[in-house]
Amino acid sequence: MDKKTGIIGLVGVIVIVGGVFAFMGKKSSNGMKLETGVVGRTSITNVVTATGTVEPVTEVDVGTQVSGIIDKLYVDYNDVVKAGQLIAEMDKVTLEASLQASTAQLARSKSEYEYQQKNYDRYKLLHEKKLISETDFETATYEYEQAKANYEEAQASIVSVRRNLEYATITSPIDGVVISKAVEEGQTVAAGFETPTLFTIAADLTKMQIIADVDEADIGTVQDGQRVSFTVDAYPNDVFEGEVLQVRLGESSDDSSTSTSSSSTVVTYEVVISAENPDFKLKPRLTANITIYTMEREGVLSIPNKALRFIADPQELEPLGLTVDNPDATAPEGQKLVWVKDGNRLTPKNIMVGSSNNNVTEVIDGLEEGEEVAVDLAVDAPVLSSNSSQERSPFMPGPPGSNKDNKKK
């Protein structure tokens, strides 16, 4: 090996050793680094998510209190109706026959009542003059009272029959839109223990509401007046706005919102949310995915939550070239302790905190905007330099010129 070759080899060794020392100097001896956060202003928001159903604000089920056959239908789905408008008629033949029978019964009972009243007056006069026995007078009194009761019963009966005849003419109770029709002409309806529903009429579809089921773990933070945003699957790219109108005290009665397992029962509460619908995109019974903003703070001074849990250990921070002032510092009751980084020093500060979410906490007092606080110690993952040596298979060809150097040696 000549003198020139020896000099080149020595320079190569120096370059390699110098590269190794440069790489080691970029990380701490224990492979850790200090993460910090800057005190700044941000928005703090807490939300509650739930699902609900879009409903009209005012919705009336129109039914009938009498049994019979649907004779005529005058409206259909989506028809706009006015209060008092005729929407259906039932067959009235039977009801009109009942009215005639009740009218005849009323006439008979009236005649009987008038006769027994005159008879009673006569017997009363004779009884006062002691011209009839006590038994005859009691019989006359009894027959008079019976006739009077029958007459009053006939009067009540004809009122009921006339009202049933009126019920056979079905009108809309409100101004609105027909959103449901449950019968067809010729169909028989039976009004037994419950009134059969013929139509469902919604008052104003430009103003809707959402009945949402909120879990019992979240209901404590939901209050009237809170802002709500929601989406529906029919318009996945549209975000609708609303407001909490009412938090109902009773638990949800919907079976689908209460699931029972072998160990627990999930309880939900109904929350009523307003929803403007000027373009009629929201249709009754759509499922809404809602977000209730239980807290909204705009532009508040805040720090990462992890800064409140950071512990400044001098032994861990010394290899990083950091000095800890007063490492045994503690926060008084009602305050929190954070570590402020100023150059290579960590100084404890007691602060007052306010609102918080999963990421940041509001700082009420104790810190200034722009200050740097310690957040966490993390592993400093080394990044290999481009000129660092790498293992290579001996069977792979070397870089250009390597064979020539070997031959020279």
C-alpha positions as CSV (number, residue, x, y, z in Angstrom):
1,M,0.0,0.0,0.0
2,D,1.6,3.3,-1.1
3,K,1.5,6.6,0.9
4,K,-1.4,8.1,-1.1
5,T,-3.6,5.1,-0.5
6,G,-2.9,5.2,3.3
7,I,-3.9,8.9,3.5
8,I,-7.2,8.2,1.7
9,G,-8.0,5.3,4.1
10,L,-7.2,7.5,7.1
11,V,-9.5,10.3,5.9
12,G,-12.3,7.7,5.3
13,V,-12.1,6.4,8.9
14,I,-12.2,10.0,10.3
15,V,-15.3,10.8,8.2
16,I,-17.1,7.7,9.4
17,V,-16.3,8.3,13.1
18,G,-17.3,12.0,12.8
19,G,-20.7,10.9,11.3
20,V,-21.4,8.6,14.2
21,F,-20.7,11.3,16.8
22,A,-22.9,13.8,15.0
23,F,-25.8,11.3,15.0
24,M,-25.4,10.6,18.7
25,G,-25.5,14.2,19.5
26,K,-29.0,14.7,18.2
27,K,-30.7,12.6,20.9
28,S,-30.4,12.3,24.7
29,S,-28.4,9.6,26.3
30,N,-31.7,7.9,27.5
31,G,-33.5,8.2,24.2
32,M,-36.1,10.7,25.5
33,K,-37.2,14.1,24.5
34,L,-39.5,16.7,26.1
35,E,-42.7,17.6,24.4
36,T,-44.1,21.1,25.1
37,G,-47.2,23.1,24.2
38,V,-47.7,26.8,23.7
39,V,-50.4,28.6,25.7
40,G,-52.8,30.0,23.2
41,R,-56.4,30.8,22.5
42,T,-58.8,28.2,21.1
43,S,-62.4,27.1,21.2
44,I,-63.5,24.5,23.8
45,T,-66.5,22.5,22.9
46,N,-68.3,19.5,24.6
47,V,-70.9,17.6,22.7
48,V,-73.5,14.8,23.3
49,T,-74.4,12.6,20.4
50,A,-77.7,10.7,20.0
51,T,-80.2,9.6,17.4
52,G,-83.8,10.7,17.0
53,T,-86.8,10.8,14.8
54,V,-88.1,13.8,12.8
55,E,-91.7,14.6,13.7
56,P,-94.2,17.3,12.9
57,V,-94.6,19.8,15.7
58,T,-98.4,19.4,15.6
59,E,-99.7,16.0,14.5
60,V,-103.4,14.9,14.9
61,D,-104.8,11.4,14.4
62,V,-108.3,11.7,12.9
63,G,-110.6,8.7,13.8
64,T,-114.2,7.8,14.3
65,Q,-116.2,7.0,17.4
66,V,-118.8,5.0,15.5
67,S,-118.6,1.6,13.8
68,G,-119.6,1.2,10.2
69,I,-118.6,1.3,6.5
70,I,-116.5,4.0,5.0
71,D,-118.8,5.4,2.3
72,K,-116.8,8.3,0.8
73,L,-113.2,9.6,1.1
74,Y,-112.5,13.1,-0.1
75,V,-108.8,13.5,0.6
76,D,-105.6,11.5,-0.1
77,Y,-101.9,11.5,0.8
78,N,-100.2,15.0,0.8
79,D,-103.5,16.8,0.3
80,V,-103.7,20.2,2.0
81,V,-106.8,20.6,4.2
82,K,-108.5,23.3,6.2
83,A,-110.1,23.1,9.6
84,G,-113.7,21.9,9.3
85,Q,-113.2,20.6,5.8
86,L,-115.1,17.3,4.9
87,I,-112.6,14.6,4.5
88,A,-114.7,11.4,4.8
89,E,-118.2,10.1,5.3
90,M,-119.5,6.8,6.8
91,D,-122.6,4.9,5.7
92,K,-125.5,6.6,7.6
93,V,-128.4,4.2,6.9
94,T,-128.1,2.4,10.2
95,L,-127.5,5.6,12.1
96,E,-130.5,7.4,10.5
97,A,-132.7,4.3,11.4
98,S,-131.5,4.5,15.0
99,L,-132.4,8.2,15.0
100,Q,-135.9,7.5,13.8
101,A,-136.3,4.8,16.4
102,S,-135.1,7.1,19.2
103,T,-137.4,9.8,18.0
104,A,-140.4,7.5,18.2
105,Q,-139.3,6.3,21.6
106,L,-139.0,9.9,22.8
107,A,-142.5,10.6,21.6
108,R,-144.0,7.6,23.4
109,S,-142.2,8.3,26.6
110,K,-143.3,11.9,26.5
111,S,-146.9,11.0,26.1
112,E,-146.7,8.5,28.9
113,Y,-145.0,11.1,31.1
114,E,-147.6,13.7,30.5
115,Y,-150.5,11.2,31.2
116,Q,-148.9,9.9,34.4
117,Q,-148.2,13.5,35.5
118,K,-152.0,14.4,35.2
119,N,-152.9,11.1,36.9
120,Y,-150.6,11.9,39.8
121,D,-152.0,15.3,40.2
122,R,-155.5,13.9,40.5
123,Y,-154.5,11.2,43.0
124,K,-152.7,13.7,45.0
125,L,-155.8,15.9,45.3
126,L,-157.9,12.9,46.3
127,H,-155.3,11.8,48.8
128,E,-155.4,15.2,50.4
129,K,-159.2,14.9,50.8
130,K,-158.7,11.4,52.2
131,L,-160.9,9.9,49.4
132,I,-158.3,7.2,48.3
133,S,-156.2,4.8,50.2
134,E,-152.5,5.3,50.9
135,T,-151.7,2.4,48.6
136,D,-153.5,3.9,45.6
137,F,-151.6,7.2,46.1
138,E,-148.3,5.4,46.3
139,T,-149.0,3.4,43.2
140,A,-149.8,6.6,41.3
141,T,-146.7,8.3,42.6
142,Y,-144.5,5.3,41.5
143,E,-146.0,5.2,38.0
144,Y,-145.4,9.0,37.6
145,E,-141.8,8.7,38.7
146,Q,-141.2,5.8,36.3
147,A,-142.7,7.7,33.3
148,K,-140.6,10.8,34.2
149,A,-137.4,8.7,34.3
150,N,-138.2,7.0,31.0
151,Y,-138.8,10.3,29.3
152,E,-135.5,11.7,30.5
153,E,-133.7,8.6,29.3
154,A,-135.3,8.9,25.9
155,Q,-134.1,12.6,25.7
156,A,-130.5,11.5,26.6
157,S,-130.6,8.7,24.1
158,I,-131.7,10.8,21.2
159,V,-128.8,13.3,21.9
160,S,-126.3,10.3,21.7
161,V,-127.9,9.0,18.5
162,R,-127.7,12.5,16.9
163,R,-124.1,12.9,17.9
164,N,-123.2,9.5,16.4
165,L,-124.8,10.6,13.2
166,E,-122.7,13.7,13.3
167,Y,-119.6,11.5,13.8
168,A,-120.3,9.8,10.6
169,T,-119.4,13.0,8.8
170,I,-115.6,13.3,9.4
171,T,-114.0,16.7,9.1
172,S,-110.4,18.0,9.6
173,P,-109.7,19.3,13.1
174,I,-106.8,21.6,12.0
175,D,-105.3,23.2,9.0
176,G,-102.5,21.0,7.6
177,V,-101.4,18.3,5.3
178,V,-102.5,14.6,5.2
179,I,-99.4,12.5,5.8
180,S,-101.2,9.2,6.4
181,K,-104.4,7.4,5.3
182,A,-105.3,4.1,6.9
183,V,-108.7,3.3,5.2
184,E,-110.3,2.9,1.8
185,E,-113.8,3.3,0.6
186,G,-116.0,0.3,1.5
187,Q,-113.8,-0.7,4.4
188,T,-115.5,-1.5,7.7
189,V,-114.2,0.1,10.8
190,A,-115.0,-1.0,14.3
191,A,-114.9,1.5,17.1
192,G,-114.5,-0.7,20.2
193,F,-112.2,-0.1,23.1
194,E,-110.1,2.4,21.0
195,T,-110.8,4.8,18.3
196,P,-109.6,3.6,14.9
197,T,-107.3,6.1,13.1
198,L,-108.4,7.0,9.6
199,F,-106.0,9.9,8.8
200,T,-103.0,11.6,10.3
201,I,-102.8,15.3,9.6
202,A,-99.6,17.5,10.3
203,A,-100.2,21.1,11.0
204,D,-97.2,22.8,9.5
205,L,-94.3,20.9,7.8
206,T,-92.1,24.0,7.6
207,K,-91.5,23.7,11.4
208,M,-90.4,20.2,12.5
209,Q,-89.1,18.7,15.7
210,I,-86.8,15.8,16.6
211,I,-87.6,13.5,19.4
212,A,-84.1,12.2,20.4
213,D,-83.2,9.5,22.9
214,V,-80.3,10.6,25.0
215,D,-78.4,8.2,27.2
216,E,-78.8,8.6,31.0
217,A,-75.0,9.1,31.3
218,D,-75.3,12.3,29.1
219,I,-78.7,13.7,30.0
220,G,-77.3,15.7,33.0
221,T,-75.4,18.1,30.7
222,V,-78.3,18.7,28.3
223,Q,-80.4,21.9,28.9
224,D,-83.0,23.9,27.1
225,G,-81.7,26.4,24.6
226,Q,-78.5,24.5,23.6
227,R,-77.4,24.5,20.0
228,V,-77.9,21.3,18.0
229,S,-76.7,20.2,14.6
230,F,-77.9,17.1,12.9
231,T,-77.9,15.1,9.7
232,V,-80.2,12.7,8.0
233,D,-79.4,9.8,5.7
234,A,-81.6,11.2,2.9
235,Y,-79.2,14.3,2.6
236,P,-75.8,13.1,3.9
237,N,-74.0,16.3,2.8
238,D,-76.5,18.7,4.5
239,V,-76.1,19.8,8.1
240,F,-79.2,21.1,9.7
241,E,-79.4,23.4,12.8
242,G,-81.8,23.3,15.7
243,E,-82.2,24.0,19.4
244,V,-83.1,22.0,22.5
245,L,-86.7,22.8,23.4
246,Q,-87.4,20.4,26.2
247,V,-85.8,17.7,28.3
248,R,-88.5,15.4,29.3
249,L,-88.3,14.0,32.9
250,G,-89.8,10.6,32.2
251,E,-87.6,8.0,30.6
252,S,-88.2,7.1,26.9
253,S,-91.2,4.8,26.4
254,D,-89.9,3.6,23.0
255,D,-88.9,-0.1,23.3
256,S,-86.2,0.3,20.8
257,S,-84.3,2.8,23.0
258,T,-84.2,0.5,26.0
259,S,-82.1,-2.6,25.7
260,T,-82.0,-5.2,28.4
261,S,-79.1,-7.6,28.8
262,S,-78.4,-10.2,31.4
263,S,-76.6,-7.7,33.6
264,S,-77.9,-4.2,32.8
265,T,-80.6,-2.0,31.3
266,V,-79.8,1.1,29.2
267,V,-82.1,4.0,30.1
268,T,-82.7,6.9,27.7
269,Y,-84.6,10.2,28.1
270,E,-86.5,12.0,25.4
271,V,-85.1,15.4,24.3
272,V,-87.3,17.6,22.0
273,I,-85.3,19.6,19.4
274,S,-86.6,22.3,17.1
275,A,-85.9,22.0,13.3
276,E,-86.7,24.6,10.7
277,N,-87.8,23.1,7.4
278,P,-88.4,25.9,4.9
279,D,-87.5,23.8,1.9
280,F,-89.4,20.6,3.1
281,K,-86.3,18.5,3.0
282,L,-87.1,17.0,6.4
283,K,-89.8,14.5,6.1
284,P,-91.7,12.8,9.0
285,R,-90.1,9.7,10.5
286,L,-86.6,10.4,9.1
287,T,-83.8,9.2,11.4
288,A,-81.6,12.1,12.6
289,N,-78.0,11.8,13.9
290,I,-77.8,14.7,16.3
291,T,-75.0,16.5,18.1
292,I,-75.9,18.6,21.1
293,Y,-73.4,21.3,22.0
294,T,-73.5,21.2,25.8
295,M,-70.7,23.7,26.1
296,E,-69.2,26.2,23.7
297,R,-66.4,28.6,24.7
298,E,-64.8,30.7,22.0
299,G,-61.3,32.2,22.0
300,V,-60.3,31.1,25.6
301,L,-56.8,30.8,26.8
302,S,-56.0,27.1,27.0
303,I,-53.3,24.4,27.5
304,P,-53.2,20.7,26.6
305,N,-54.7,18.5,29.3
306,K,-51.5,16.5,29.5
307,A,-49.7,19.6,30.9
308,L,-51.8,19.3,34.1
309,R,-50.5,15.7,34.6
310,F,-46.8,16.3,33.8
311,I,-44.3,15.5,36.7
312,A,-40.9,17.2,36.4
313,D,-38.4,14.6,37.5
314,P,-34.9,16.2,37.7
315,Q,-33.2,12.8,37.1
316,E,-35.1,12.3,33.9
317,L,-34.7,15.8,32.6
318,E,-31.0,16.3,33.5
319,P,-29.8,14.2,30.5
320,L,-31.8,16.5,28.3
321,G,-29.9,19.5,29.5
322,L,-32.9,20.9,31.5
323,T,-32.8,22.2,35.1
324,V,-35.9,21.9,37.4
325,D,-36.6,24.7,39.8
326,N,-38.3,23.7,43.0
327,P,-39.0,20.0,42.0
328,D,-41.1,19.4,45.1
329,A,-43.6,22.2,44.4
330,T,-47.3,21.4,44.9
331,A,-50.5,23.3,44.0
332,P,-52.8,24.7,46.7
333,E,-56.3,23.5,46.9
334,G,-58.5,24.7,44.0
335,Q,-55.5,25.2,41.7
336,K,-53.4,23.2,39.3
337,L,-49.6,22.9,38.9
338,V,-47.9,23.3,35.5
339,W,-44.3,23.5,34.5
340,V,-43.3,26.5,32.3
341,K,-40.2,26.1,30.1
342,D,-37.9,29.1,29.8
343,G,-34.8,28.2,27.9
344,N,-33.3,25.2,29.6
345,R,-35.2,25.7,32.9
346,L,-38.6,24.3,34.0
347,T,-40.4,26.5,36.6
348,P,-43.6,25.5,38.4
349,K,-46.6,27.8,38.2
350,N,-50.0,27.5,40.0
351,I,-53.0,28.2,37.8
352,M,-56.7,28.5,37.9
353,V,-58.6,26.4,35.4
354,G,-62.1,26.5,34.0
355,S,-63.9,24.5,31.2
356,S,-62.3,21.4,29.8
357,N,-62.9,18.8,27.1
358,N,-61.0,15.7,26.0
359,N,-58.0,17.7,24.6
360,V,-57.5,21.1,26.3
361,T,-58.4,23.0,29.5
362,E,-59.2,26.7,29.9
363,V,-56.7,28.8,31.9
364,I,-58.5,31.5,33.9
365,D,-55.4,32.8,35.7
366,G,-51.7,32.1,36.1
367,L,-50.4,31.9,32.5
368,E,-49.8,34.3,29.7
369,E,-50.5,33.7,26.0
370,G,-47.3,32.5,24.3
371,E,-45.7,30.8,27.3
372,E,-44.4,27.3,26.8
373,V,-45.5,24.5,29.1
374,A,-44.1,21.0,29.5
375,V,-46.5,18.3,28.3
376,D,-44.8,14.9,28.2
377,L,-41.6,12.9,28.0
378,A,-41.6,10.8,24.8
379,V,-39.2,8.4,23.2
380,D,-37.0,10.1,20.7
381,A,-37.1,7.8,17.7
382,P,-33.7,8.0,15.8
383,V,-33.7,8.8,12.2
384,L,-30.9,7.1,10.2
385,S,-28.6,9.5,8.3
386,S,-28.3,9.0,4.6
387,N,-24.5,8.5,5.0
388,S,-24.7,6.1,7.9
389,S,-23.4,2.5,7.3
390,Q,-26.0,-0.2,6.6
391,E,-25.7,-4.0,6.6
392,R,-25.4,-5.5,3.2
393,S,-25.4,-9.0,1.9
394,P,-21.9,-10.1,0.8
395,F,-23.4,-11.5,-2.4
396,M,-24.7,-8.2,-3.5
397,P,-22.5,-6.1,-5.8
398,G,-20.8,-3.2,-4.2
399,P,-20.9,0.5,-5.3
400,P,-19.1,1.5,-8.4
401,G,-15.3,1.7,-8.0
402,S,-15.2,-0.7,-5.0
403,N,-13.6,-3.5,-7.1
404,K,-10.9,-1.2,-8.4
405,D,-9.9,-0.2,-4.9
406,N,-9.6,-3.8,-3.8
407,K,-7.4,-4.5,-6.8
408,K,-5.2,-1.6,-5.9
409,K,-4.8,-3.0,-2.5
